[in-house]
Amino acid sequence: MRQLVRANSGDLLSYFARRVPSTDDAADLVSETMVTVWRRVASVPDDDTEARMWMFGVARRVLADHSRSGTRRSRLAERLREELALRPLVVSDDLAFVWDAVQALPERQREIVLLVHGDGFSLAEAAQLIHTSGSTIRSRYAAALAALHRSLAHDDARPVSAP
């Protein structure tokens, strides 16, 4: 098996490099091919030429899977671009100071605030998404709201009510 891999890994890399735009993708596809070959080592033909052909057959299927998943990602990205064009995320000048205050929160607190107020999840649902206990989420949320209140209260030009 090692001899087969050594003899063909460079050729596989060239095979993929000619078919995908990124050399990183080509290297990833070689790795994926090798994993598949290793899992199916019992299926590798004994003859060197047949083994090489078999390995390139595996590579073709790996490339086809990669192409299909790339097509799906492109379609999804296009749908998202269309949706954003219909309803773009715009923070009005009146609310930009709030967005800035949220962005200034520590990452864990910011994620909770965005999940609850941006995405409409409850604290319990946010805890489940983040894989954190409910009490931890509640304390981080309370700390985030207190930090937002302090931050927004310093802006004398804007009225701030308690969260």
N, C-alpha and C positions, 0 to 999 in steps of 0.2 A: 504494500500500500504506500509506504513512504517513497519508494522508487517511482511509483506512478505519479504521486503528487509532485515530487521534485522534477520529473521529466515534463510535466504538463502545466505547472502553475504559471510559468512565464507566458506560455501560449494562451492560456485562459485569460490572463490579464490583458494581453493584446486583443484577444477576441472581444472582450467586453469594452476595452478602451475605444475600439473602432465603432461601437454601437451605442454608447452612452456619452453624453456631453461632458461629464465630470470624471476625472481620474479617481476621485474619492469614491464615486459610485461604482466605478469599475473594480476598485479594490474590495469594496463591500460585497459586490456580486461574486468575486472570486472566493471570498470567505464563506459566503452563503452556499456556494457550490460545494466547497470542501466539506462543510458541515453535512450537507445532504449526502455526499459521497461516503463520508465516514459513517453516517447512520445506516447506509445501505451497503456496507462493505461486503456483506455476504452475496450481494448481487453483482459485484464487479467480475467481469469475465476474466479468465486466466490468461488468455492471449493478450499481449501488450497492445496490439493494434485495436483489437475489439474493446479492450479496457479504455483506451484513449477515445474511441468513438462513443462508448457508453458515457464517459465523463463529459464529453461535449454535448451529448444529448441532455444530460442533467443541466448543463450550463444553458442550453437553449430554453429549457423550461423555467429556470431561474430568471432568465432575461425576460421571458414572456410574462411571468408574474410581476416583475419589476415594472414593465411597460404598462400592464393593466392597472397597477396601483398608482402609477404616475398619471395615467389618464383620469382615474377617479379623483385624484387630488386636484388636477387641473379643473375638472368640472366643478368640484366643490368650491374651489377658489373663485371661479367665474360666477357661480351662484351667489357667493358671499359678496363679491364686488357689486353685482347687480342689486342685491338687497341694500347694501350700504349707499348705493347711488340713490335709491328710493327714499331712504331715511338715514341720512348721514349723521354721524355722531358729532354734534357741534355743541361746544360749551359756550354759552352766550357770555358776553363781556360782564354781564351782571353777576354771573355765577362762576367766573374764572377763578376768583379768589377762593371759592369753596373747593374747586377741583385742585388748586395748588395746595391747599391745606391737606386734602386727602392724600395727594401724591407725596407729601412730606412725612406722612406717618411711616413707622417701621413696617417692613414688608408684611409681617404676619397680621398686624392690625389692619393695614390697608386692604389686604385680601378679604378679611371678614367684612369690612365696611362695603366693599364692592360687591361681594356675594349677596349681602343682605339688601343694600339699597340700590345697587345697580342691576343685579340679576333676579331679585325678588325671592331669594331663598330665606327660610326661617333660620334662626340661630341653630336649631337642632339639625336642620338639613345642611347648614354650613359645616357644623361639627362632623357630620358624616362624610361630607366631601373632602374635608381636610384631614380626616382620620385622627381627630382630636376629641377629647372628652367634652361633654356639654359644659361642665363647669369651667374648663379652660377657655372655651370659646366665649362664654359669658363674661369672664373676667377680662379677656383681651378686648372684647367689644366695648365694655364699660371704660377701659383705659383709652381706647381709640376715641370714643365719644368725648371723654374728658379732655383729651389732647386737642381734639377739634374745637371744642368749646373755648379752651384757652387760646388757641391760635386765632380763632375767628373773633374773639372778644378784644384782641389787641388792635383790630382794625376799627378805629373810632368812627369811621365814616359809615359803617354798616351796622344796623341793629342786629343783635344776636339774641335769640331766646335760648333758654336751657334746652339741651338735647332731650 
